[in-house]
Each structure stands twice: as structure tokens, then as C-alpha cells.
Amino acid sequence: MEAAQAMDWENPRFLLTLIAMCDQPPPVGLSEFQKQRFLSEMLSYSERCSLDTVTAAMLAELVFCQQLDGAIGRLKGKELPGTPQSRLELLVRILSQTAGEASPGRAISRVRWQYFSTVDEGVKALLLLYEEGLGNYFGRSNAATALQLLHPLLVAGAPSLLPVQEQWIRENFGREALDPQKILAGMDLPSSRGKHSPTLRRRLARHLQGLESP
């Protein structure tokens, strides 16, 4: 449990536990917001960059997928009042009012490719889109996805697992649902030794994105 609370991405048991939880129904199964938090934190660790950098890159990817970079480019230079925190809170309120259902598979991004240098720059760009009446072009699905991408920043420092999920881990530790050898056998990995951590992180990322079933 300490590894989970610390998000110890070098701990194979922690990685295997998250993989096992992906195949569980609610309330034990990870929510979409939890999945995004783990993915963002894991990418931040793997790429050795800040969570802010990861989130800014993912927001930029959303903008480019909708071909809104041109519109945002024309709005650059316009100032918005408030602090980074107040602007973030305002954007979350706006997105919450317009969000539909998020598109899957948005979690991993080209972190080294930075269109927004910070999350605040991305937040201001999206706020300007809505201020200029272009929010409809961003879309309900992307609004929901943007909320998920911002979630890890909003809950930074809070427990990553719910009490009911922690209880499930304690009850199943060492049993079939959390049997490391059973999980590893399905991945063609012979053991849970530390050298497999990068492979497990890549596999976990695919599970969290919904691209691979446990």
C-alpha cells in the first residue's frame, strides 16, 4: 500500500496491482479520472518531466486534433485577468458545463513536442476559444477529455486510491486476483523482478488507455 500511496513506478507489485484493478468492476475498478491520473503521473516519471509539462502537451494534442491551432495562434498575445489558479478553476467550470463523453485513448502524448510551454498557457488558450465563441468547435468530447487531463493537477497530493479499493487490495493480496505469477504469465514475463518495470509500465499504459485487456 505504501508503494501505491507513493506512486512507486519501480515497484512491480504496484504496477501489477493496477493492471489487475483495470479488469475489476466498480467501485474497485479504476475510474476514468483515476486512470488518467496514473497515466499522467507515470508518463511524468518515465519522461523525467513535470506533471505540468505532461498536461500541457496533452492539451496541445487536443487542440491540434481539432485543427484549432490556427485559431489559437491568432488569439495569442491577448491577456486574461486573474491568477493561474483562478483561470484553471474558471476553465474547469466552463468545461464541466459543456462536457459530453470523453474519447478513449487520449492519455499518452508527445511530451517532447511542446506547443504550450505551461498548463496555464493552454488554459488561457482554451478560455480565449470560449470567450471568442469558438468553444463549439472544441466539442463536447474534447471538453470531457480536457477535464480528465487536468484532473491529476487538481488532485495532486490527494490519495490515489479510494478506501474501498485499498480494502480490495488488502483482501486479495496474494490471492488469484493479485497473483503476480498469474498476471506475468499472461504477459510472457517469467518473474516480477525489477528489470521488468519498464515493460510493465508500457503494458499498464495500454490497459489504462483501454487499448489492451488484462
N, C-alpha and C positions, 0 to 999 in steps of 0.2 A: 504493500500500500504506500510505503514511503516513496518508492520509485514512481508510482502513479502521481502522487502529490507533487513530486519534484519534476515530473515530465522527463524522466531519465531515459533519453533516447538511445543510450548504450546498453540498457538493461533488456536482454532478450525476453525475460519473463513479462516485463511490462508491455513490450511490443506484441507478444503472443496473446496476452490478455485482451488487448484492444482488438486484435484480429478476431478472437473468439466472440467478443461482445458485438461485433458487426453482424453476427448471424443470430442474435437474440431479439425477441420481440420487445416492444415497450412494456414496462418502463425501464427494463435492463438494457435494451438495445440503445445505442448512441443516437441522440437526436441529430438532425442535420446541422444545427448550430454547434453541437459538440464535435461532430466530425470535422467541421471547418476549423474549429479551434485547434484540434490535434494536428490537422494538416498544416495549418499556418505555422504553428509552433515547431513542428518537425522540419518544415522547409527552412525556417529561420535558423534552426540548429544546423541542418545539413549544409546550408549555403554560407553559414557563418556571417549572417547579416541580421539586422534588427527586424522585429516584427513590423515596425513601421514601413521599412523598405519592402518587405514581402507584400503587405497590404496595398501599398501604393502601386506596386507592379501589377497586382491583380485587378485593381480598379482601372488601371490604364488598359488592361486587356479587354475589360468590358466595353470601354469607350471605343476601342479600335474595332471590336467585333461588330458594333453598331455603326461604324464609319462616322462617328461623331467627332473625330479628332480635328477635322477641319473647322467645325462649328466652335469647338472649344478653343482652337488656336486663335480664332477671331475675337474671342472673349477674353483672352489672356491680357493681363495688364489692368483689368478692371478690379477695383478693390471692393472688399466686402467688410462690413463692420464686425466687431466682436473679437473674441479670442479663438484659438484653435479648438478649445473645448466647447465653447458655445456654438461655433459653426458646426462641429460634429454633432452635437445634440440636435441642432436645427435640421440637419440633413437626415438624421435618423427619424425624426418626426415626420418629415416630408415623405421619406421612403416608406415608412410604416403605413401611411395613408394611401399610397399608390401601389403597394406591392401585391403581386399575384403569387404564383407558384414558381419557385426558383428552378432554373435549368440545372441538370446534373452535370458533373464533370468539369466544373469551373475552378477547382481548388488549386491545381498546380499551375504555376505561371512562369514566364521567362523572367526570373528575378534580376538577371544581369542587364536586362533591357529596361531602362528607366525613362518613361515619358513624364511621370510625376516624380519629382525629387523627394516629396514627403506626402504623407497621407493628407495633411492639411491642404496641400496644393490640389490633390484630387478632390477633396471635399469641396473646396471653393469652385472648382470647375463644374462639378455636378450641381451645386447650388445655383450657379450662373445659368446653367442649362434650364433649370426650372424657372428661374427668375425671368428668363427670356421667352418662356412659353414653349421650350423645346423638350420638356420632360416626357411628353408622349412618345417622342422618338426613342427615348431611352427604354421605354417599355416596362410593363408590369413584372415580367420575368426577371429582367435585369435589376429592377428595383429590389426585388426579393433577394437576388443573388448578392447585390451590394450590401444589403443588411447582414447577410451571412459573412461576407468578407470582413466587415467592420466589427463583427461580434467579438473576435479574440481581443481586440483592443479595448472593447467596452467592459470585458470581464477579467482583464489582466489582474492576476493576483488572487482571484477567487478560486475555490476548489474546482478541479476539473471534472470530478465525478459526483453524481448525486448520492445521497446516503443509501438509497435502495440499490444502486449499482455497486457501491462499496460492500454492502451486505452480501450481494450475489457473489462477488469475488471471494470474500471470506468463506462462504458456504461451499463454493465449488473449487477452491484452491486444492489441486491435487486430484480432483475427480475428472471424469471423462471430458466435461465441457472445457476444462482448463488443463488438460493433459498435454504438456509440451511435446512429447514424442508423437502423440496422435496428430497434433497440428503440423509439426515439422514433417511428418511422413507424407502429408498431402502436398508439401512444397518441395519434395525431393531433397530435403536437407537432413543430414544424418544426426545432428545434435543442436543444442541451443548455445553452443559456445560463442563467445563474444565476437569472433571473426565473422559471424553471420549477421551481425547487426545491420550493416548497410543493405544486405539483401532483404532482411525482414522489414526494414523501413520502406524500401521500394514496394514490397508486396502489400504492406499495410496501407500505403498511399493509394494503391489501386482499389483496395477494399473500401476505404473511406470515401473514395470518389464514386463507388458503385460500378466500377469498371471490371471488378473481379469478385466472384462469390467465394466466401470462406469454404 
